[in-house]
């Protein structure tokens, strides 16, 4: 999935769905770190990709929180 499609999909999600997405990404990041530590990680670029996805999810969450704060 391309970055713009990923961000559009994130913006369509609710806050609860974003939290579950963030939890899943953090679990994936942990698993990749463990694979890297053991030496079983073949695609080292996945660690970088997951970090970027986590940052994007957190950014969208913050944007949604700011728009809700302004609306109130």
N, C-alpha and C positions, 0 to 999 in steps of 0.2 A: 504494500500500500504506500502510495506516495505521501509525502509530508502534508501537502495541502488537503488531500483527502482525509488523512488521519486527523488533522486539526478540525476540519468541518464535522467529522463524525464526533469528535470530542465536544464541540460546541452544541451539538444536538442532544447531548446527554444531560441528565439531571445531576445534582450535587452528590446524591447517593451513588449513582452509577459511576461518577468520576472517582469517588473514594474507593470503590471496589476495583476500578481499573488501576488506580495508583497502588493498591495493595497487591494486585496481581503482578504489576511491573516490578515492584520492590522484591517480591518473592522470586521472580525470574532473575533479577539482578543478583540476589543472594546466591541462587543456584549457579549462575555463571561465575561468580567470584570463587565459589567452592571448586568448580571444575577447573578454573584457572590455577588455583592453589595446588591442586592435585596433579595438574599437568594434562588433564583430559580435554581441555578446551581447544578445538580445532580452528574455530572462527573467532579470532580475538576481536574482530570488529563488532561483534554482537554486544559486547560490554558497552562500547561507546554508543551504539544505537539505543540501547535500553536507557542509558543515562539521559540521552536527549529526549526520549519519549516521556520519561518521568518529569523532566523540566517542562515539557509542553503541557502535560496534564496539570501540573501545579500552576502554570501560567493561566490556563483556561479557568481553573478553579478560582484563582485570585481575581480574574476579570469578572467572573460571574458574581463574586462576593462584592466587588466594587459597584457593579451595576445595581445590585439589590440594595446596597447602602444608599446610593444616590436616589433610588426610587422611593425610599422610605422617608 
